[in-house]
Structure formats: C-alpha cells, structure tokens
Amino acid sequence: MKHEPDKKLDKDLKTFDQQSAKTKELEHLQGLAEKTTGKEREAVEKKIQTKSKARE
C-alpha cells in the first residue's frame, strides 16, 4: 500500500504561511501554553493576552 502525501496538510501549510507574523506568534504562544504548567503557563497566557489586545 502506497503512502500518499496528505493533501489537507499541504493546504493547511499554505494557509499558515499566508498568516501575519503576529498571528503566527500567537499560535506559537498558544502551543507553549498547552505544554507548560504552573507559573510558566501563567506567564505565557499573560503574554498571549497582552499581544492579542495590542492586535485589536
């Protein structure tokens, strides 16, 4: 059975590449928040809040 590349992944990567730098940064911070706990997570979530408010 052949493994075909995931066409949806290609489309998703193109969409991600077209996003603004701020959006990419917020997504990165959200990923970090999911991986951390405690005070580290609080600090990351505060950064997310600050950066998302600056975006509005």
PDB file of N, H, CA, C and O in Angstrom:
ATOM      1  N   MET A   1       0.832  -1.175   0.000  1.00  0.00           N
ATOM      2  CA  MET A   1       0.000   0.000   0.000  1.00  0.00           C
ATOM      3  C   MET A   1       0.879   1.242   0.000  1.00  0.00           C
ATOM      4  O   MET A   1       1.751   1.389   0.856  1.00  0.00           O
ATOM      5  N   LYS A   2       0.655   2.125  -0.948  1.00  0.00           N
ATOM      6  H   LYS A   2      -0.053   2.005  -1.644  1.00  0.00           H
ATOM      7  CA  LYS A   2       1.446   3.346  -1.060  1.00  0.00           C
ATOM      8  C   LYS A   2       0.957   4.391  -0.058  1.00  0.00           C
ATOM      9  O   LYS A   2      -0.231   4.484   0.253  1.00  0.00           O
ATOM     10  N   HIS A   3       1.910   5.163   0.430  1.00  0.00           N
ATOM     11  H   HIS A   3       2.874   5.088   0.177  1.00  0.00           H
ATOM     12  CA  HIS A   3       1.558   6.267   1.334  1.00  0.00           C
ATOM     13  C   HIS A   3       1.509   7.548   0.513  1.00  0.00           C
ATOM     14  O   HIS A   3       2.527   8.005  -0.006  1.00  0.00           O
ATOM     15  N   GLU A   4       0.313   8.122   0.400  1.00  0.00           N
ATOM     16  H   GLU A   4      -0.515   7.751   0.821  1.00  0.00           H
ATOM     17  CA  GLU A   4       0.147   9.362  -0.357  1.00  0.00           C
ATOM     18  C   GLU A   4       0.301  10.550   0.579  1.00  0.00           C
ATOM     19  O   GLU A   4      -0.136  10.486   1.728  1.00  0.00           O
ATOM     20  N   PRO A   5       0.914  11.636   0.110  1.00  0.00           N
ATOM     21  CA  PRO A   5       1.033  12.823   0.958  1.00  0.00           C
ATOM     22  C   PRO A   5      -0.346  13.364   1.313  1.00  0.00           C
ATOM     23  O   PRO A   5      -1.282  13.301   0.516  1.00  0.00           O
ATOM     24  N   ASP A   6      -0.444  13.880   2.486  1.00  0.00           N
ATOM     25  H   ASP A   6       0.317  13.932   3.133  1.00  0.00           H
ATOM     26  CA  ASP A   6      -1.716  14.406   2.949  1.00  0.00           C
ATOM     27  C   ASP A   6      -1.986  15.738   2.260  1.00  0.00           C
ATOM     28  O   ASP A   6      -1.304  16.726   2.529  1.00  0.00           O
ATOM     29  N   LYS A   7      -2.971  15.767   1.379  1.00  0.00           N
ATOM     30  H   LYS A   7      -3.525  14.964   1.160  1.00  0.00           H
ATOM     31  CA  LYS A   7      -3.281  16.981   0.621  1.00  0.00           C
ATOM     32  C   LYS A   7      -3.800  18.076   1.537  1.00  0.00           C
ATOM     33  O   LYS A   7      -3.547  19.256   1.297  1.00  0.00           O
ATOM     34  N   LYS A   8      -4.516  17.701   2.574  1.00  0.00           N
ATOM     35  H   LYS A   8      -4.721  16.742   2.770  1.00  0.00           H
ATOM     36  CA  LYS A   8      -5.042  18.683   3.511  1.00  0.00           C
ATOM     37  C   LYS A   8      -3.885  19.373   4.234  1.00  0.00           C
ATOM     38  O   LYS A   8      -3.944  20.577   4.484  1.00  0.00           O
ATOM     39  N   LEU A   9      -2.849  18.634   4.566  1.00  0.00           N
ATOM     40  H   LEU A   9      -2.800  17.656   4.363  1.00  0.00           H
ATOM     41  CA  LEU A   9      -1.687  19.208   5.231  1.00  0.00           C
ATOM     42  C   LEU A   9      -1.037  20.266   4.343  1.00  0.00           C
ATOM     43  O   LEU A   9      -0.677  21.340   4.825  1.00  0.00           O
ATOM     44  N   ASP A  10      -0.886  19.977   3.066  1.00  0.00           N
ATOM     45  H   ASP A  10      -1.179  19.105   2.675  1.00  0.00           H
ATOM     46  CA  ASP A  10      -0.309  20.948   2.139  1.00  0.00           C
ATOM     47  C   ASP A  10      -1.121  22.239   2.119  1.00  0.00           C
ATOM     48  O   ASP A  10      -0.564  23.336   2.144  1.00  0.00           O
ATOM     49  N   LYS A  11      -2.430  22.096   2.075  1.00  0.00           N
ATOM     50  H   LYS A  11      -2.883  21.205   2.055  1.00  0.00           H
ATOM     51  CA  LYS A  11      -3.311  23.263   2.061  1.00  0.00           C
ATOM     52  C   LYS A  11      -3.189  24.040   3.373  1.00  0.00           C
ATOM     53  O   LYS A  11      -3.134  25.270   3.368  1.00  0.00           O
ATOM     54  N   ASP A  12      -3.147  23.322   4.491  1.00  0.00           N
ATOM     55  H   ASP A  12      -3.192  22.323   4.496  1.00  0.00           H
ATOM     56  CA  ASP A  12      -3.025  23.958   5.798  1.00  0.00           C
ATOM     57  C   ASP A  12      -1.696  24.703   5.928  1.00  0.00           C
ATOM     58  O   ASP A  12      -1.653  25.800   6.486  1.00  0.00           O
ATOM     59  N   LEU A  13      -0.628  24.120   5.424  1.00  0.00           N
ATOM     60  H   LEU A  13      -0.663  23.229   4.971  1.00  0.00           H
ATOM     61  CA  LEU A  13       0.678  24.785   5.486  1.00  0.00           C
ATOM     62  C   LEU A  13       0.700  26.060   4.650  1.00  0.00           C
ATOM     63  O   LEU A  13       1.289  27.060   5.062  1.00  0.00           O
ATOM     64  N   LYS A  14       0.067  26.034   3.484  1.00  0.00           N
ATOM     65  H   LYS A  14      -0.411  25.222   3.150  1.00  0.00           H
ATOM     66  CA  LYS A  14      -0.008  27.235   2.649  1.00  0.00           C
ATOM     67  C   LYS A  14      -0.803  28.323   3.357  1.00  0.00           C
ATOM     68  O   LYS A  14      -0.423  29.493   3.337  1.00  0.00           O
ATOM     69  N   THR A  15      -1.915  27.930   3.987  1.00  0.00           N
ATOM     70  H   THR A  15      -2.224  26.979   4.003  1.00  0.00           H
ATOM     71  CA  THR A  15      -2.736  28.886   4.726  1.00  0.00           C
ATOM     72  C   THR A  15      -1.935  29.486   5.876  1.00  0.00           C
ATOM     73  O   THR A  15      -1.991  30.694   6.109  1.00  0.00           O
ATOM     74  N   PHE A  16      -1.190  28.647   6.595  1.00  0.00           N
ATOM     75  H   PHE A  16      -1.144  27.667   6.406  1.00  0.00           H
ATOM     76  CA  PHE A  16      -0.379  29.131   7.712  1.00  0.00           C
ATOM     77  C   PHE A  16       0.677  30.117   7.222  1.00  0.00           C
ATOM     78  O   PHE A  16       0.907  31.147   7.856  1.00  0.00           O
ATOM     79  N   ASP A  17       1.309  29.812   6.110  1.00  0.00           N
ATOM     80  H   ASP A  17       1.122  28.976   5.595  1.00  0.00           H
ATOM     81  CA  ASP A  17       2.347  30.695   5.565  1.00  0.00           C
ATOM     82  C   ASP A  17       1.798  32.064   5.188  1.00  0.00           C
ATOM     83  O   ASP A  17       2.538  33.047   5.192  1.00  0.00           O
ATOM     84  N   GLN A  18       0.516  32.142   4.864  1.00  0.00           N
ATOM     85  H   GLN A  18      -0.086  31.343   4.861  1.00  0.00           H
ATOM     86  CA  GLN A  18      -0.086  33.400   4.450  1.00  0.00           C
ATOM     87  C   GLN A  18      -0.527  34.263   5.634  1.00  0.00           C
ATOM     88  O   GLN A  18      -0.896  35.422   5.448  1.00  0.00           O
ATOM     89  N   GLN A  19      -0.492  33.716   6.832  1.00  0.00           N
ATOM     90  H   GLN A  19      -0.192  32.775   6.983  1.00  0.00           H
ATOM     91  CA  GLN A  19      -0.909  34.474   8.007  1.00  0.00           C
ATOM     92  C   GLN A  19       0.128  35.529   8.369  1.00  0.00           C
ATOM     93  O   GLN A  19       1.299  35.433   8.000  1.00  0.00           O
ATOM     94  N   SER A  20      -0.342  36.548   9.108  1.00  0.00           N
ATOM     95  H   SER A  20      -1.293  36.625   9.407  1.00  0.00           H
ATOM     96  CA  SER A  20       0.573  37.604   9.525  1.00  0.00           C
ATOM     97  C   SER A  20       1.529  37.083  10.594  1.00  0.00           C
ATOM     98  O   SER A  20       1.289  36.042  11.205  1.00  0.00           O
ATOM     99  N   ALA A  21       2.608  37.818  10.807  1.00  0.00           N
ATOM    100  H   ALA A  21       2.802  38.664  10.310  1.00  0.00           H
ATOM    101  CA  ALA A  21       3.607  37.425  11.799  1.00  0.00           C
ATOM    102  C   ALA A  21       3.006  37.398  13.200  1.00  0.00           C
ATOM    103  O   ALA A  21       3.343  36.527  14.001  1.00  0.00           O
ATOM    104  N   LYS A  22       2.112  38.350  13.503  1.00  0.00           N
ATOM    105  H   LYS A  22       1.838  39.058  12.852  1.00  0.00           H
ATOM    106  CA  LYS A  22       1.501  38.386  14.836  1.00  0.00           C
ATOM    107  C   LYS A  22       0.633  37.156  15.069  1.00  0.00           C
ATOM    108  O   LYS A  22       0.638  36.589  16.161  1.00  0.00           O
ATOM    109  N   THR A  23      -0.100  36.749  14.059  1.00  0.00           N
ATOM    110  H   THR A  23      -0.104  37.210  13.172  1.00  0.00           H
ATOM    111  CA  THR A  23      -0.954  35.566  14.190  1.00  0.00           C
ATOM    112  C   THR A  23      -0.092  34.331  14.417  1.00  0.00           C
ATOM    113  O   THR A  23      -0.417  33.491  15.256  1.00  0.00           O
ATOM    114  N   LYS A  24       0.996  34.219  13.679  1.00  0.00           N
ATOM    115  H   LYS A  24       1.260  34.901  12.997  1.00  0.00           H
ATOM    116  CA  LYS A  24       1.901  33.082  13.856  1.00  0.00           C
ATOM    117  C   LYS A  24       2.487  33.076  15.267  1.00  0.00           C
ATOM    118  O   LYS A  24       2.607  32.023  15.893  1.00  0.00           O
ATOM    119  N   GLU A  25       2.847  34.256  15.759  1.00  0.00           N
ATOM    120  H   GLU A  25       2.750  35.112  15.250  1.00  0.00           H
ATOM    121  CA  GLU A  25       3.415  34.357  17.102  1.00  0.00           C
ATOM    122  C   GLU A  25       2.384  33.929  18.157  1.00  0.00           C
ATOM    123  O   GLU A  25       2.718  33.213  19.101  1.00  0.00           O
ATOM    124  N   LEU A  26       1.142  34.369  17.992  1.00  0.00           N
ATOM    125  H   LEU A  26       0.870  34.951  17.225  1.00  0.00           H
ATOM    126  CA  LEU A  26       0.097  33.993  18.946  1.00  0.00           C
ATOM    127  C   LEU A  26      -0.147  32.486  18.923  1.00  0.00           C
ATOM    128  O   LEU A  26      -0.350  31.878  19.974  1.00  0.00           O
ATOM    129  N   GLU A  27      -0.131  31.889  17.759  1.00  0.00           N
ATOM    130  H   GLU A  27       0.034  32.383  16.905  1.00  0.00           H
ATOM    131  CA  GLU A  27      -0.310  30.441  17.663  1.00  0.00           C
ATOM    132  C   GLU A  27       0.837  29.709  18.346  1.00  0.00           C
ATOM    133  O   GLU A  27       0.629  28.696  19.015  1.00  0.00           O
ATOM    134  N   HIS A  28       2.044  30.226  18.174  1.00  0.00           N
ATOM    135  H   HIS A  28       2.213  31.048  17.630  1.00  0.00           H
ATOM    136  CA  HIS A  28       3.212  29.627  18.825  1.00  0.00           C
ATOM    137  C   HIS A  28       3.067  29.714  20.347  1.00  0.00           C
ATOM    138  O   HIS A  28       3.327  28.740  21.054  1.00  0.00           O
ATOM    139  N   LEU A  29       2.654  30.876  20.846  1.00  0.00           N
ATOM    140  H   LEU A  29       2.444  31.667  20.272  1.00  0.00           H
ATOM    141  CA  LEU A  29       2.475  31.052  22.288  1.00  0.00           C
ATOM    142  C   LEU A  29       1.375  30.141  22.828  1.00  0.00           C
ATOM    143  O   LEU A  29       1.494  29.611  23.932  1.00  0.00           O
ATOM    144  N   GLN A  30       0.312  29.959  22.060  1.00  0.00           N
ATOM    145  H   GLN A  30       0.215  30.390  21.163  1.00  0.00           H
ATOM    146  CA  GLN A  30      -0.764  29.058  22.492  1.00  0.00           C
ATOM    147  C   GLN A  30      -0.247  27.624  22.606  1.00  0.00           C
ATOM    148  O   GLN A  30      -0.620  26.889  23.520  1.00  0.00           O
ATOM    149  N   GLY A  31       0.604  27.245  21.678  1.00  0.00           N
ATOM    150  H   GLY A  31       0.907  27.843  20.935  1.00  0.00           H
ATOM    151  CA  GLY A  31       1.211  25.913  21.738  1.00  0.00           C
ATOM    152  C   GLY A  31       2.082  25.755  22.975  1.00  0.00           C
ATOM    153  O   GLY A  31       2.069  24.709  23.624  1.00  0.00           O
ATOM    154  N   LEU A  32       2.840  26.801  23.298  1.00  0.00           N
ATOM    155  H   LEU A  32       2.851  27.650  22.771  1.00  0.00           H
ATOM    156  CA  LEU A  32       3.668  26.764  24.502  1.00  0.00           C
ATOM    157  C   LEU A  32       2.809  26.661  25.760  1.00  0.00           C
ATOM    158  O   LEU A  32       3.135  25.917  26.685  1.00  0.00           O
ATOM    159  N   ALA A  33       1.719  27.406  25.784  1.00  0.00           N
ATOM    160  H   ALA A  33       1.454  28.010  25.032  1.00  0.00           H
ATOM    161  CA  ALA A  33       0.822  27.385  26.945  1.00  0.00           C
ATOM    162  C   ALA A  33       0.262  25.987  27.175  1.00  0.00           C
ATOM    163  O   ALA A  33       0.092  25.566  28.319  1.00  0.00           O
ATOM    164  N   GLU A  34      -0.023  25.277  26.106  1.00  0.00           N
ATOM    165  H   GLU A  34       0.114  25.619  25.177  1.00  0.00           H
ATOM    166  CA  GLU A  34      -0.560  23.921  26.233  1.00  0.00           C
ATOM    167  C   GLU A  34       0.475  22.957  26.812  1.00  0.00           C
ATOM    168  O   GLU A  34       0.119  21.963  27.446  1.00  0.00           O
ATOM    169  N   LYS A  35       1.753  23.255  26.592  1.00  0.00           N
ATOM    170  H   LYS A  35       2.042  24.062  26.077  1.00  0.00           H
ATOM    171  CA  LYS A  35       2.813  22.347  27.020  1.00  0.00           C
ATOM    172  C   LYS A  35       3.364  22.665  28.408  1.00  0.00           C
ATOM    173  O   LYS A  35       4.094  21.854  28.977  1.00  0.00           O
ATOM    174  N   THR A  36       3.028  23.830  28.965  1.00  0.00           N
ATOM    175  H   THR A  36       2.434  24.489  28.503  1.00  0.00           H
ATOM    176  CA  THR A  36       3.584  24.237  30.245  1.00  0.00           C
ATOM    177  C   THR A  36       2.530  24.173  31.347  1.00  0.00           C
ATOM    178  O   THR A  36       1.336  24.023  31.086  1.00  0.00           O
ATOM    179  N   THR A  37       3.005  24.289  32.579  1.00  0.00           N
ATOM    180  H   THR A  37       3.975  24.411  32.791  1.00  0.00           H
ATOM    181  CA  THR A  37       2.107  24.277  33.730  1.00  0.00           C
ATOM    182  C   THR A  37       2.555  25.333  34.736  1.00  0.00           C
ATOM    183  O   THR A  37       3.653  25.881  34.642  1.00  0.00           O
ATOM    184  N   GLY A  38       1.694  25.598  35.682  1.00  0.00           N
ATOM    185  H   GLY A  38       0.802  25.153  35.759  1.00  0.00           H
ATOM    186  CA  GLY A  38       2.039  26.474  36.793  1.00  0.00           C
ATOM    187  C   GLY A  38       2.346  27.896  36.389  1.00  0.00           C
ATOM    188  O   GLY A  38       1.684  28.477  35.530  1.00  0.00           O
ATOM    189  N   LYS A  39       3.368  28.447  37.029  1.00  0.00           N
ATOM    190  H   LYS A  39       3.906  27.975  37.727  1.00  0.00           H
ATOM    191  CA  LYS A  39       3.733  29.849  36.809  1.00  0.00           C
ATOM    192  C   LYS A  39       4.201  30.112  35.382  1.00  0.00           C
ATOM    193  O   LYS A  39       3.964  31.190  34.838  1.00  0.00           O
ATOM    194  N   GLU A  40       4.861  29.134  34.779  1.00  0.00           N
ATOM    195  H   GLU A  40       5.053  28.258  35.221  1.00  0.00           H
ATOM    196  CA  GLU A  40       5.295  29.294  33.388  1.00  0.00           C
ATOM    197  C   GLU A  40       4.087  29.488  32.480  1.00  0.00           C
ATOM    198  O   GLU A  40       4.086  30.347  31.598  1.00  0.00           O
ATOM    199  N   ARG A  41       3.066  28.682  32.710  1.00  0.00           N
ATOM    200  H   ARG A  41       3.067  27.984  33.426  1.00  0.00           H
ATOM    201  CA  ARG A  41       1.853  28.783  31.895  1.00  0.00           C
ATOM    202  C   ARG A  41       1.166  30.133  32.102  1.00  0.00           C
ATOM    203  O   ARG A  41       0.691  30.747  31.147  1.00  0.00           O
ATOM    204  N   GLU A  42       1.117  30.583  33.342  1.00  0.00           N
ATOM    205  H   GLU A  42       1.503  30.084  34.117  1.00  0.00           H
ATOM    206  CA  GLU A  42       0.525  31.885  33.637  1.00  0.00           C
ATOM    207  C   GLU A  42       1.249  32.991  32.882  1.00  0.00           C
ATOM    208  O   GLU A  42       0.618  33.893  32.331  1.00  0.00           O
ATOM    209  N   ALA A  43       2.577  32.918  32.858  1.00  0.00           N
ATOM    210  H   ALA A  43       3.090  32.185  33.305  1.00  0.00           H
ATOM    211  CA  ALA A  43       3.374  33.932  32.164  1.00  0.00           C
ATOM    212  C   ALA A  43       3.088  33.911  30.662  1.00  0.00           C
ATOM    213  O   ALA A  43       2.948  34.967  30.044  1.00  0.00           O
ATOM    214  N   VAL A  44       3.000  32.730  30.081  1.00  0.00           N
ATOM    215  H   VAL A  44       3.113  31.872  30.583  1.00  0.00           H
ATOM    216  CA  VAL A  44       2.726  32.604  28.647  1.00  0.00           C
ATOM    217  C   VAL A  44       1.323  33.112  28.334  1.00  0.00           C
ATOM    218  O   VAL A  44       1.124  33.820  27.347  1.00  0.00           O
ATOM    219  N   GLU A  45       0.345  32.753  29.175  1.00  0.00           N
ATOM    220  H   GLU A  45       0.506  32.178  29.977  1.00  0.00           H
ATOM    221  CA  GLU A  45      -1.024  33.207  28.944  1.00  0.00           C
ATOM    222  C   GLU A  45      -1.138  34.730  29.070  1.00  0.00           C
ATOM    223  O   GLU A  45      -1.918  35.359  28.356  1.00  0.00           O
ATOM    224  N   LYS A  46      -0.362  35.312  29.976  1.00  0.00           N
ATOM    225  H   LYS A  46       0.272  34.801  30.556  1.00  0.00           H
ATOM    226  CA  LYS A  46      -0.362  36.775  30.113  1.00  0.00           C
ATOM    227  C   LYS A  46       0.203  37.426  28.837  1.00  0.00           C
ATOM    228  O   LYS A  46      -0.306  38.447  28.375  1.00  0.00           O
ATOM    229  N   LYS A  47       1.264  36.818  28.274  1.00  0.00           N
ATOM    230  H   LYS A  47       1.678  35.989  28.648  1.00  0.00           H
ATOM    231  CA  LYS A  47       1.823  37.319  27.009  1.00  0.00           C
ATOM    232  C   LYS A  47       0.779  37.250  25.899  1.00  0.00           C
ATOM    233  O   LYS A  47       0.641  38.174  25.099  1.00  0.00           O
ATOM    234  N   ILE A  48       0.049  36.140  25.866  1.00  0.00           N
ATOM    235  H   ILE A  48       0.161  35.389  26.517  1.00  0.00           H
ATOM    236  CA  ILE A  48      -0.987  35.966  24.840  1.00  0.00           C
ATOM    237  C   ILE A  48      -2.038  37.064  24.977  1.00  0.00           C
ATOM    238  O   ILE A  48      -2.430  37.681  23.986  1.00  0.00           O
ATOM    239  N   GLN A  49      -2.488  37.303  26.192  1.00  0.00           N
ATOM    240  H   GLN A  49      -2.170  36.802  26.997  1.00  0.00           H
ATOM    241  CA  GLN A  49      -3.498  38.340  26.422  1.00  0.00           C
ATOM    242  C   GLN A  49      -2.989  39.713  26.010  1.00  0.00           C
ATOM    243  O   GLN A  49      -3.702  40.478  25.361  1.00  0.00           O
ATOM    244  N   THR A  50      -1.752  40.023  26.390  1.00  0.00           N
ATOM    245  H   THR A  50      -1.172  39.401  26.917  1.00  0.00           H
ATOM    246  CA  THR A  50      -1.175  41.322  26.065  1.00  0.00           C
ATOM    247  C   THR A  50      -1.050  41.499  24.556  1.00  0.00           C
ATOM    248  O   THR A  50      -1.419  42.544  24.020  1.00  0.00           O
ATOM    249  N   LYS A  51      -0.534  40.492  23.877  1.00  0.00           N
ATOM    250  H   LYS A  51      -0.233  39.644  24.314  1.00  0.00           H
ATOM    251  CA  LYS A  51      -0.328  40.591  22.439  1.00  0.00           C
ATOM    252  C   LYS A  51      -1.646  40.590  21.659  1.00  0.00           C
ATOM    253  O   LYS A  51      -1.754  41.253  20.627  1.00  0.00           O
ATOM    254  N   SER A  52      -2.639  39.857  22.142  1.00  0.00           N
ATOM    255  H   SER A  52      -2.551  39.318  22.980  1.00  0.00           H
ATOM    256  CA  SER A  52      -3.908  39.825  21.421  1.00  0.00           C
ATOM    257  C   SER A  52      -4.664  41.144  21.608  1.00  0.00           C
ATOM    258  O   SER A  52      -5.377  41.569  20.698  1.00  0.00           O
ATOM    259  N   LYS A  53      -4.528  41.791  22.745  1.00  0.00           N
ATOM    260  H   LYS A  53      -3.949  41.447  23.484  1.00  0.00           H
ATOM    261  CA  LYS A  53      -5.152  43.091  22.960  1.00  0.00           C
ATOM    262  C   LYS A  53      -4.483  44.160  22.098  1.00  0.00           C
ATOM    263  O   LYS A  53      -5.155  45.058  21.591  1.00  0.00           O
ATOM    264  N   ALA A  54      -3.194  44.068  21.934  1.00  0.00           N
ATOM    265  H   ALA A  54      -2.648  43.339  22.346  1.00  0.00           H
ATOM    266  CA  ALA A  54      -2.454  45.032  21.109  1.00  0.00           C
ATOM    267  C   ALA A  54      -2.855  44.895  19.657  1.00  0.00           C
ATOM    268  O   ALA A  54      -2.703  45.831  18.872  1.00  0.00           O
ATOM    269  N   ARG A  55      -3.361  43.747  19.303  1.00  0.00           N
ATOM    270  H   ARG A  55      -3.485  42.986  19.940  1.00  0.00           H
ATOM    271  CA  ARG A  55      -3.761  43.454  17.920  1.00  0.00           C
ATOM    272  C   ARG A  55      -5.081  44.109  17.546  1.00  0.00           C
ATOM    273  O   ARG A  55      -5.316  44.425  16.380  1.00  0.00           O
ATOM    274  N   GLU A  56      -5.945  44.311  18.541  1.00  0.00           N
ATOM    275  H   GLU A  56      -5.754  44.054  19.488  1.00  0.00           H
ATOM    276  CA  GLU A  56      -7.296  44.839  18.260  1.00  0.00           C
ATOM    277  C   GLU A  56      -7.272  46.270  17.839  1.00  0.00           C
ATOM    278  O   GLU A  56      -8.323  46.852  17.570  1.00  0.00           O
TER     279      GLU A  56
END
